[in-house]
Amino acid sequence: MTEHDYTRPEVTVHWDPTKCIHSAHCVRSLPAVFQPMTRPWVKIHGADAERIMQVIDGCPSGALRYTRHEPGA
């Protein structure tokens, strides 16, 4: 499996590089989190979880997705 996961208490971001079309939607929309020139390239604490999920919802290829974590789970 080629998927990479980036986790914080509220959300896990999943990235599948085999699906990525490099549209840069994530980078342009939220550069504090999505930084392709660094490793790891997803800075999961760079913005609030809701904003991260909003940007991922706009990913045109589906390479980025997320799992929301319930408080206290």
PDB file with one MODEL, atoms N, CA, C and O in Angstrom:
MODEL        1
ATOM      1  N   MET A   1       0.845  -1.192   0.000  1.00  0.00           N
ATOM      2  CA  MET A   1       0.000   0.000   0.000  1.00  0.00           C
ATOM      3  C   MET A   1       0.883   1.245   0.000  1.00  0.00           C
ATOM      4  O   MET A   1       1.890   1.302   0.706  1.00  0.00           O
ATOM      5  N   THR A   2       0.506   2.216  -0.779  1.00  0.00           N
ATOM      6  CA  THR A   2       1.314   3.423  -0.917  1.00  0.00           C
ATOM      7  C   THR A   2       0.749   4.606  -0.148  1.00  0.00           C
ATOM      8  O   THR A   2       1.316   5.697  -0.194  1.00  0.00           O
ATOM      9  N   GLU A   3      -0.340   4.411   0.547  1.00  0.00           N
ATOM     10  CA  GLU A   3      -0.974   5.529   1.254  1.00  0.00           C
ATOM     11  C   GLU A   3      -0.139   5.951   2.459  1.00  0.00           C
ATOM     12  O   GLU A   3       0.452   5.120   3.149  1.00  0.00           O
ATOM     13  N   HIS A   4      -0.106   7.253   2.695  1.00  0.00           N
ATOM     14  CA  HIS A   4       0.595   7.829   3.839  1.00  0.00           C
ATOM     15  C   HIS A   4      -0.440   8.484   4.742  1.00  0.00           C
ATOM     16  O   HIS A   4      -1.383   9.111   4.259  1.00  0.00           O
ATOM     17  N   ASP A   5      -0.265   8.338   6.054  1.00  0.00           N
ATOM     18  CA  ASP A   5      -1.204   8.904   7.021  1.00  0.00           C
ATOM     19  C   ASP A   5      -0.506   9.928   7.905  1.00  0.00           C
ATOM     20  O   ASP A   5       0.645   9.750   8.304  1.00  0.00           O
ATOM     21  N   TYR A   6      -1.231  11.003   8.201  1.00  0.00           N
ATOM     22  CA  TYR A   6      -0.758  12.076   9.063  1.00  0.00           C
ATOM     23  C   TYR A   6      -1.866  12.313  10.085  1.00  0.00           C
ATOM     24  O   TYR A   6      -2.983  12.676   9.717  1.00  0.00           O
ATOM     25  N   THR A   7      -1.562  12.109  11.366  1.00  0.00           N
ATOM     26  CA  THR A   7      -2.608  12.065  12.385  1.00  0.00           C
ATOM     27  C   THR A   7      -2.435  13.127  13.451  1.00  0.00           C
ATOM     28  O   THR A   7      -1.322  13.466  13.852  1.00  0.00           O
ATOM     29  N   ARG A   8      -3.566  13.639  13.896  1.00  0.00           N
ATOM     30  CA  ARG A   8      -3.678  14.480  15.086  1.00  0.00           C
ATOM     31  C   ARG A   8      -4.965  14.048  15.781  1.00  0.00           C
ATOM     32  O   ARG A   8      -5.736  13.288  15.194  1.00  0.00           O
ATOM     33  N   PRO A   9      -5.227  14.495  16.995  1.00  0.00           N
ATOM     34  CA  PRO A   9      -6.396  13.972  17.721  1.00  0.00           C
ATOM     35  C   PRO A   9      -7.725  14.089  16.982  1.00  0.00           C
ATOM     36  O   PRO A   9      -8.562  13.194  17.095  1.00  0.00           O
ATOM     37  N   GLU A  10      -7.942  15.154  16.236  1.00  0.00           N
ATOM     38  CA  GLU A  10      -9.238  15.379  15.594  1.00  0.00           C
ATOM     39  C   GLU A  10      -9.400  14.700  14.233  1.00  0.00           C
ATOM     40  O   GLU A  10     -10.516  14.399  13.808  1.00  0.00           O
ATOM     41  N   VAL A  11      -8.283  14.465  13.561  1.00  0.00           N
ATOM     42  CA  VAL A  11      -8.372  14.009  12.171  1.00  0.00           C
ATOM     43  C   VAL A  11      -7.095  13.278  11.753  1.00  0.00           C
ATOM     44  O   VAL A  11      -6.005  13.564  12.249  1.00  0.00           O
ATOM     45  N   THR A  12      -7.257  12.335  10.837  1.00  0.00           N
ATOM     46  CA  THR A  12      -6.111  11.734  10.147  1.00  0.00           C
ATOM     47  C   THR A  12      -6.248  12.062   8.669  1.00  0.00           C
ATOM     48  O   THR A  12      -7.295  11.826   8.065  1.00  0.00           O
ATOM     49  N   VAL A  13      -5.196  12.600   8.096  1.00  0.00           N
ATOM     50  CA  VAL A  13      -5.142  12.884   6.661  1.00  0.00           C
ATOM     51  C   VAL A  13      -4.489  11.691   5.981  1.00  0.00           C
ATOM     52  O   VAL A  13      -3.428  11.230   6.400  1.00  0.00           O
ATOM     53  N   HIS A  14      -5.127  11.195   4.931  1.00  0.00           N
ATOM     54  CA  HIS A  14      -4.605  10.080   4.149  1.00  0.00           C
ATOM     55  C   HIS A  14      -4.229  10.626   2.766  1.00  0.00           C
ATOM     56  O   HIS A  14      -5.003  11.353   2.144  1.00  0.00           O
ATOM     57  N   TRP A  15      -3.039  10.266   2.301  1.00  0.00           N
ATOM     58  CA  TRP A  15      -2.583  10.700   0.981  1.00  0.00           C
ATOM     59  C   TRP A  15      -2.138   9.490   0.186  1.00  0.00           C
ATOM     60  O   TRP A  15      -1.289   8.720   0.633  1.00  0.00           O
ATOM     61  N   ASP A  16      -2.713   9.326  -0.994  1.00  0.00           N
ATOM     62  CA  ASP A  16      -2.339   8.247  -1.904  1.00  0.00           C
ATOM     63  C   ASP A  16      -1.620   8.869  -3.097  1.00  0.00           C
ATOM     64  O   ASP A  16      -2.268   9.409  -3.994  1.00  0.00           O
ATOM     65  N   PRO A  17      -0.283   8.801  -3.118  1.00  0.00           N
ATOM     66  CA  PRO A  17       0.459   9.438  -4.208  1.00  0.00           C
ATOM     67  C   PRO A  17       0.175   8.839  -5.580  1.00  0.00           C
ATOM     68  O   PRO A  17       0.420   9.492  -6.593  1.00  0.00           O
ATOM     69  N   THR A  18      -0.332   7.618  -5.635  1.00  0.00           N
ATOM     70  CA  THR A  18      -0.645   7.022  -6.939  1.00  0.00           C
ATOM     71  C   THR A  18      -1.868   7.668  -7.587  1.00  0.00           C
ATOM     72  O   THR A  18      -2.065   7.541  -8.795  1.00  0.00           O
ATOM     73  N   LYS A  19      -2.688   8.358  -6.796  1.00  0.00           N
ATOM     74  CA  LYS A  19      -3.870   9.047  -7.328  1.00  0.00           C
ATOM     75  C   LYS A  19      -3.626  10.533  -7.579  1.00  0.00           C
ATOM     76  O   LYS A  19      -4.400  11.183  -8.282  1.00  0.00           O
ATOM     77  N   CYS A  20      -2.555  11.066  -7.007  1.00  0.00           N
ATOM     78  CA  CYS A  20      -2.312  12.502  -7.051  1.00  0.00           C
ATOM     79  C   CYS A  20      -2.013  12.971  -8.476  1.00  0.00           C
ATOM     80  O   CYS A  20      -1.163  12.398  -9.158  1.00  0.00           O
ATOM     81  N   ILE A  21      -2.721  14.020  -8.922  1.00  0.00           N
ATOM     82  CA  ILE A  21      -2.493  14.594 -10.248  1.00  0.00           C
ATOM     83  C   ILE A  21      -1.716  15.915 -10.155  1.00  0.00           C
ATOM     84  O   ILE A  21      -1.539  16.602 -11.161  1.00  0.00           O
ATOM     85  N   HIS A  22      -1.262  16.262  -8.974  1.00  0.00           N
ATOM     86  CA  HIS A  22      -0.429  17.442  -8.731  1.00  0.00           C
ATOM     87  C   HIS A  22      -1.079  18.732  -9.230  1.00  0.00           C
ATOM     88  O   HIS A  22      -0.436  19.572  -9.859  1.00  0.00           O
ATOM     89  N   SER A  23      -2.354  18.861  -8.936  1.00  0.00           N
ATOM     90  CA  SER A  23      -3.071  20.082  -9.311  1.00  0.00           C
ATOM     91  C   SER A  23      -2.654  21.257  -8.432  1.00  0.00           C
ATOM     92  O   SER A  23      -2.858  22.414  -8.802  1.00  0.00           O
ATOM     93  N   ALA A  24      -2.077  20.968  -7.282  1.00  0.00           N
ATOM     94  CA  ALA A  24      -1.629  21.958  -6.295  1.00  0.00           C
ATOM     95  C   ALA A  24      -2.792  22.659  -5.596  1.00  0.00           C
ATOM     96  O   ALA A  24      -2.592  23.693  -4.959  1.00  0.00           O
ATOM     97  N   HIS A  25      -3.986  22.119  -5.705  1.00  0.00           N
ATOM     98  CA  HIS A  25      -5.125  22.701  -4.988  1.00  0.00           C
ATOM     99  C   HIS A  25      -4.821  22.819  -3.497  1.00  0.00           C
ATOM    100  O   HIS A  25      -5.068  23.865  -2.896  1.00  0.00           O
ATOM    101  N   CYS A  26      -4.294  21.768  -2.906  1.00  0.00           N
ATOM    102  CA  CYS A  26      -4.015  21.769  -1.472  1.00  0.00           C
ATOM    103  C   CYS A  26      -2.936  22.795  -1.126  1.00  0.00           C
ATOM    104  O   CYS A  26      -3.069  23.522  -0.142  1.00  0.00           O
ATOM    105  N   VAL A  27      -1.894  22.858  -1.908  1.00  0.00           N
ATOM    106  CA  VAL A  27      -0.773  23.764  -1.646  1.00  0.00           C
ATOM    107  C   VAL A  27      -1.220  25.220  -1.753  1.00  0.00           C
ATOM    108  O   VAL A  27      -0.875  26.040  -0.902  1.00  0.00           O
ATOM    109  N   ARG A  28      -1.974  25.541  -2.781  1.00  0.00           N
ATOM    110  CA  ARG A  28      -2.456  26.916  -2.958  1.00  0.00           C
ATOM    111  C   ARG A  28      -3.485  27.293  -1.901  1.00  0.00           C
ATOM    112  O   ARG A  28      -3.532  28.441  -1.459  1.00  0.00           O
ATOM    113  N   SER A  29      -4.310  26.330  -1.494  1.00  0.00           N
ATOM    114  CA  SER A  29      -5.395  26.615  -0.555  1.00  0.00           C
ATOM    115  C   SER A  29      -4.927  26.700   0.889  1.00  0.00           C
ATOM    116  O   SER A  29      -5.490  27.458   1.679  1.00  0.00           O
ATOM    117  N   LEU A  30      -3.897  25.926   1.245  1.00  0.00           N
ATOM    118  CA  LEU A  30      -3.479  25.874   2.645  1.00  0.00           C
ATOM    119  C   LEU A  30      -1.975  25.578   2.738  1.00  0.00           C
ATOM    120  O   LEU A  30      -1.574  24.490   3.150  1.00  0.00           O
ATOM    121  N   PRO A  31      -1.152  26.560   2.350  1.00  0.00           N
ATOM    122  CA  PRO A  31       0.299  26.328   2.326  1.00  0.00           C
ATOM    123  C   PRO A  31       0.923  26.120   3.707  1.00  0.00           C
ATOM    124  O   PRO A  31       2.039  25.607   3.793  1.00  0.00           O
ATOM    125  N   ALA A  32       0.253  26.493   4.766  1.00  0.00           N
ATOM    126  CA  ALA A  32       0.779  26.242   6.110  1.00  0.00           C
ATOM    127  C   ALA A  32       0.748  24.754   6.456  1.00  0.00           C
ATOM    128  O   ALA A  32       1.481  24.308   7.338  1.00  0.00           O
ATOM    129  N   VAL A  33      -0.088  23.993   5.771  1.00  0.00           N
ATOM    130  CA  VAL A  33      -0.211  22.550   6.019  1.00  0.00           C
ATOM    131  C   VAL A  33       0.455  21.737   4.915  1.00  0.00           C
ATOM    132  O   VAL A  33       1.211  20.807   5.198  1.00  0.00           O
ATOM    133  N   PHE A  34       0.184  22.076   3.674  1.00  0.00           N
ATOM    134  CA  PHE A  34       0.660  21.281   2.537  1.00  0.00           C
ATOM    135  C   PHE A  34       1.906  21.927   1.947  1.00  0.00           C
ATOM    136  O   PHE A  34       1.827  22.940   1.253  1.00  0.00           O
ATOM    137  N   GLN A  35       3.059  21.322   2.234  1.00  0.00           N
ATOM    138  CA  GLN A  35       4.363  21.879   1.864  1.00  0.00           C
ATOM    139  C   GLN A  35       5.182  20.819   1.124  1.00  0.00           C
ATOM    140  O   GLN A  35       5.974  20.106   1.740  1.00  0.00           O
ATOM    141  N   PRO A  36       4.995  20.713  -0.188  1.00  0.00           N
ATOM    142  CA  PRO A  36       5.598  19.612  -0.947  1.00  0.00           C
ATOM    143  C   PRO A  36       7.126  19.606  -0.988  1.00  0.00           C
ATOM    144  O   PRO A  36       7.716  18.591  -1.357  1.00  0.00           O
ATOM    145  N   MET A  37       7.767  20.679  -0.631  1.00  0.00           N
ATOM    146  CA  MET A  37       9.230  20.712  -0.680  1.00  0.00           C
ATOM    147  C   MET A  37       9.875  20.278   0.639  1.00  0.00           C
ATOM    148  O   MET A  37      11.100  20.289   0.755  1.00  0.00           O
ATOM    149  N   THR A  38       9.075  19.900   1.622  1.00  0.00           N
ATOM    150  CA  THR A  38       9.611  19.464   2.909  1.00  0.00           C
ATOM    151  C   THR A  38       9.135  18.043   3.207  1.00  0.00           C
ATOM    152  O   THR A  38       8.227  17.539   2.547  1.00  0.00           O
ATOM    153  N   ARG A  39       9.735  17.413   4.182  1.00  0.00           N
ATOM    154  CA  ARG A  39       9.324  16.081   4.628  1.00  0.00           C
ATOM    155  C   ARG A  39       9.141  16.096   6.129  1.00  0.00           C
ATOM    156  O   ARG A  39      10.029  16.583   6.828  1.00  0.00           O
ATOM    157  N   PRO A  40       8.053  15.596   6.665  1.00  0.00           N
ATOM    158  CA  PRO A  40       6.876  15.197   5.907  1.00  0.00           C
ATOM    159  C   PRO A  40       6.220  16.414   5.267  1.00  0.00           C
ATOM    160  O   PRO A  40       6.300  17.525   5.792  1.00  0.00           O
ATOM    161  N   TRP A  41       5.587  16.199   4.157  1.00  0.00           N
ATOM    162  CA  TRP A  41       5.035  17.337   3.406  1.00  0.00           C
ATOM    163  C   TRP A  41       3.708  17.826   3.962  1.00  0.00           C
ATOM    164  O   TRP A  41       3.301  18.949   3.666  1.00  0.00           O
ATOM    165  N   VAL A  42       3.024  17.016   4.757  1.00  0.00           N
ATOM    166  CA  VAL A  42       1.780  17.437   5.402  1.00  0.00           C
ATOM    167  C   VAL A  42       2.101  17.822   6.841  1.00  0.00           C
ATOM    168  O   VAL A  42       2.450  16.968   7.656  1.00  0.00           O
ATOM    169  N   LYS A  43       1.983  19.095   7.144  1.00  0.00           N
ATOM    170  CA  LYS A  43       2.202  19.617   8.498  1.00  0.00           C
ATOM    171  C   LYS A  43       0.840  19.636   9.185  1.00  0.00           C
ATOM    172  O   LYS A  43       0.141  20.649   9.164  1.00  0.00           O
ATOM    173  N   ILE A  44       0.472  18.525   9.787  1.00  0.00           N
ATOM    174  CA  ILE A  44      -0.878  18.282  10.284  1.00  0.00           C
ATOM    175  C   ILE A  44      -1.333  19.297  11.330  1.00  0.00           C
ATOM    176  O   ILE A  44      -2.535  19.471  11.529  1.00  0.00           O
ATOM    177  N   HIS A  45      -0.400  19.968  12.000  1.00  0.00           N
ATOM    178  CA  HIS A  45      -0.770  20.952  13.020  1.00  0.00           C
ATOM    179  C   HIS A  45      -0.701  22.387  12.486  1.00  0.00           C
ATOM    180  O   HIS A  45      -0.759  23.336  13.268  1.00  0.00           O
ATOM    181  N   GLY A  46      -0.580  22.555  11.179  1.00  0.00           N
ATOM    182  CA  GLY A  46      -0.426  23.879  10.587  1.00  0.00           C
ATOM    183  C   GLY A  46      -1.707  24.687  10.483  1.00  0.00           C
ATOM    184  O   GLY A  46      -1.654  25.879  10.179  1.00  0.00           O
ATOM    185  N   ALA A  47      -2.853  24.072  10.727  1.00  0.00           N
ATOM    186  CA  ALA A  47      -4.150  24.772  10.678  1.00  0.00           C
ATOM    187  C   ALA A  47      -5.140  23.944  11.486  1.00  0.00           C
ATOM    188  O   ALA A  47      -4.856  22.809  11.868  1.00  0.00           O
ATOM    189  N   ASP A  48      -6.306  24.531  11.739  1.00  0.00           N
ATOM    190  CA  ASP A  48      -7.298  23.766  12.496  1.00  0.00           C
ATOM    191  C   ASP A  48      -7.866  22.646  11.627  1.00  0.00           C
ATOM    192  O   ASP A  48      -7.872  22.727  10.398  1.00  0.00           O
ATOM    193  N   ALA A  49      -8.332  21.621  12.290  1.00  0.00           N
ATOM    194  CA  ALA A  49      -8.797  20.413  11.604  1.00  0.00           C
ATOM    195  C   ALA A  49      -9.927  20.706  10.623  1.00  0.00           C
ATOM    196  O   ALA A  49      -9.962  20.128   9.537  1.00  0.00           O
ATOM    197  N   GLU A  50     -10.838  21.584  10.982  1.00  0.00           N
ATOM    198  CA  GLU A  50     -11.958  21.902  10.082  1.00  0.00           C
ATOM    199  C   GLU A  50     -11.469  22.495   8.767  1.00  0.00           C
ATOM    200  O   GLU A  50     -11.974  22.150   7.699  1.00  0.00           O
ATOM    201  N   ARG A  51     -10.489  23.384   8.846  1.00  0.00           N
ATOM    202  CA  ARG A  51      -9.956  24.007   7.624  1.00  0.00           C
ATOM    203  C   ARG A  51      -9.241  22.966   6.761  1.00  0.00           C
ATOM    204  O   ARG A  51      -9.379  22.971   5.538  1.00  0.00           O
ATOM    205  N   ILE A  52      -8.488  22.085   7.389  1.00  0.00           N
ATOM    206  CA  ILE A  52      -7.809  21.023   6.650  1.00  0.00           C
ATOM    207  C   ILE A  52      -8.831  20.164   5.912  1.00  0.00           C
ATOM    208  O   ILE A  52      -8.642  19.847   4.738  1.00  0.00           O
ATOM    209  N   MET A  53      -9.903  19.790   6.587  1.00  0.00           N
ATOM    210  CA  MET A  53     -10.929  18.956   5.959  1.00  0.00           C
ATOM    211  C   MET A  53     -11.611  19.687   4.809  1.00  0.00           C
ATOM    212  O   MET A  53     -11.930  19.070   3.792  1.00  0.00           O
ATOM    213  N   GLN A  54     -11.840  20.995   4.953  1.00  0.00           N
ATOM    214  CA  GLN A  54     -12.444  21.772   3.868  1.00  0.00           C
ATOM    215  C   GLN A  54     -11.575  21.726   2.611  1.00  0.00           C
ATOM    216  O   GLN A  54     -12.081  21.535   1.505  1.00  0.00           O
ATOM    217  N   VAL A  55     -10.278  21.903   2.789  1.00  0.00           N
ATOM    218  CA  VAL A  55      -9.368  21.884   1.642  1.00  0.00           C
ATOM    219  C   VAL A  55      -9.338  20.492   1.010  1.00  0.00           C
ATOM    220  O   VAL A  55      -9.374  20.363  -0.214  1.00  0.00           O
ATOM    221  N   ILE A  56      -9.274  19.462   1.836  1.00  0.00           N
ATOM    222  CA  ILE A  56      -9.253  18.097   1.304  1.00  0.00           C
ATOM    223  C   ILE A  56     -10.533  17.788   0.539  1.00  0.00           C
ATOM    224  O   ILE A  56     -10.491  17.067  -0.458  1.00  0.00           O
ATOM    225  N   ASP A  57     -11.654  18.312   0.979  1.00  0.00           N
ATOM    226  CA  ASP A  57     -12.914  18.100   0.256  1.00  0.00           C
ATOM    227  C   ASP A  57     -12.834  18.614  -1.182  1.00  0.00           C
ATOM    228  O   ASP A  57     -13.586  18.157  -2.043  1.00  0.00           O
ATOM    229  N   GLY A  58     -11.935  19.555  -1.446  1.00  0.00           N
ATOM    230  CA  GLY A  58     -11.779  20.099  -2.795  1.00  0.00           C
ATOM    231  C   GLY A  58     -10.719  19.414  -3.633  1.00  0.00           C
ATOM    232  O   GLY A  58     -10.465  19.837  -4.760  1.00  0.00           O
ATOM    233  N   CYS A  59     -10.092  18.366  -3.115  1.00  0.00           N
ATOM    234  CA  CYS A  59      -9.043  17.661  -3.861  1.00  0.00           C
ATOM    235  C   CYS A  59      -9.656  17.047  -5.127  1.00  0.00           C
ATOM    236  O   CYS A  59     -10.550  16.207  -5.026  1.00  0.00           O
ATOM    237  N   PRO A  60      -9.190  17.452  -6.314  1.00  0.00           N
ATOM    238  CA  PRO A  60      -9.831  16.985  -7.552  1.00  0.00           C
ATOM    239  C   PRO A  60      -9.597  15.516  -7.891  1.00  0.00           C
ATOM    240  O   PRO A  60     -10.383  14.926  -8.631  1.00  0.00           O
ATOM    241  N   SER A  61      -8.538  14.920  -7.367  1.00  0.00           N
ATOM    242  CA  SER A  61      -8.228  13.537  -7.727  1.00  0.00           C
ATOM    243  C   SER A  61      -8.667  12.516  -6.683  1.00  0.00           C
ATOM    244  O   SER A  61      -8.749  11.322  -6.969  1.00  0.00           O
ATOM    245  N   GLY A  62      -8.947  12.989  -5.481  1.00  0.00           N
ATOM    246  CA  GLY A  62      -9.259  12.058  -4.401  1.00  0.00           C
ATOM    247  C   GLY A  62      -8.014  11.469  -3.757  1.00  0.00           C
ATOM    248  O   GLY A  62      -8.113  10.546  -2.949  1.00  0.00           O
ATOM    249  N   ALA A  63      -6.843  11.993  -4.103  1.00  0.00           N
ATOM    250  CA  ALA A  63      -5.597  11.508  -3.508  1.00  0.00           C
ATOM    251  C   ALA A  63      -5.518  11.845  -2.027  1.00  0.00           C
ATOM    252  O   ALA A  63      -4.902  11.118  -1.249  1.00  0.00           O
ATOM    253  N   LEU A  64      -6.144  12.949  -1.643  1.00  0.00           N
ATOM    254  CA  LEU A  64      -6.224  13.322  -0.233  1.00  0.00           C
ATOM    255  C   LEU A  64      -7.627  13.014   0.272  1.00  0.00           C
ATOM    256  O   LEU A  64      -8.625  13.349  -0.365  1.00  0.00           O
ATOM    257  N   ARG A  65      -7.677  12.378   1.411  1.00  0.00           N
ATOM    258  CA  ARG A  65      -8.949  12.155   2.095  1.00  0.00           C
ATOM    259  C   ARG A  65      -8.655  12.199   3.582  1.00  0.00           C
ATOM    260  O   ARG A  65      -7.496  12.302   3.984  1.00  0.00           O
ATOM    261  N   TYR A  66      -9.679  12.125   4.390  1.00  0.00           N
ATOM    262  CA  TYR A  66      -9.461  12.200   5.838  1.00  0.00           C
ATOM    263  C   TYR A  66     -10.428  11.308   6.577  1.00  0.00           C
ATOM    264  O   TYR A  66     -11.470  10.904   6.061  1.00  0.00           O
ATOM    265  N   THR A  67     -10.043  11.016   7.809  1.00  0.00           N
ATOM    266  CA  THR A  67     -10.911  10.323   8.751  1.00  0.00           C
ATOM    267  C   THR A  67     -11.047  11.239   9.958  1.00  0.00           C
ATOM    268  O   THR A  67     -10.057  11.584  10.602  1.00  0.00           O
ATOM    269  N   ARG A  68     -12.272  11.625  10.256  1.00  0.00           N
ATOM    270  CA  ARG A  68     -12.535  12.482  11.427  1.00  0.00           C
ATOM    271  C   ARG A  68     -12.612  11.590  12.660  1.00  0.00           C
ATOM    272  O   ARG A  68     -13.226  10.524  12.628  1.00  0.00           O
ATOM    273  N   HIS A  69     -11.984  12.037  13.748  1.00  0.00           N
ATOM    274  CA  HIS A  69     -11.997  11.286  15.003  1.00  0.00           C
ATOM    275  C   HIS A  69     -12.984  11.935  15.967  1.00  0.00           C
ATOM    276  O   HIS A  69     -12.997  13.154  16.133  1.00  0.00           O
ATOM    277  N   GLU A  70     -13.792  11.122  16.586  1.00  0.00           N
ATOM    278  CA  GLU A  70     -14.763  11.620  17.562  1.00  0.00           C
ATOM    279  C   GLU A  70     -14.051  11.958  18.865  1.00  0.00           C
ATOM    280  O   GLU A  70     -13.167  11.217  19.293  1.00  0.00           O
ATOM    281  N   PRO A  71     -14.424  13.069  19.504  1.00  0.00           N
ATOM    282  CA  PRO A  71     -13.815  13.425  20.787  1.00  0.00           C
ATOM    283  C   PRO A  71     -14.019  12.309  21.817  1.00  0.00           C
ATOM    284  O   PRO A  71     -15.116  11.772  21.968  1.00  0.00           O
ATOM    285  N   GLY A  72     -12.949  11.984  22.508  1.00  0.00           N
ATOM    286  CA  GLY A  72     -13.035  10.986  23.553  1.00  0.00           C
ATOM    287  C   GLY A  72     -13.022   9.551  23.062  1.00  0.00           C
ATOM    288  O   GLY A  72     -13.101   8.618  23.861  1.00  0.00           O
ATOM    289  N   ALA A  73     -12.922   9.367  21.755  1.00  0.00           N
ATOM    290  CA  ALA A  73     -12.935   7.985  21.215  1.00  0.00           C
ATOM    291  C   ALA A  73     -11.584   7.328  21.380  1.00  0.00           C
ATOM    292  O   ALA A  73     -11.407   6.175  20.987  1.00  0.00           O
TER     293      ALA A  73
ENDMDL
END
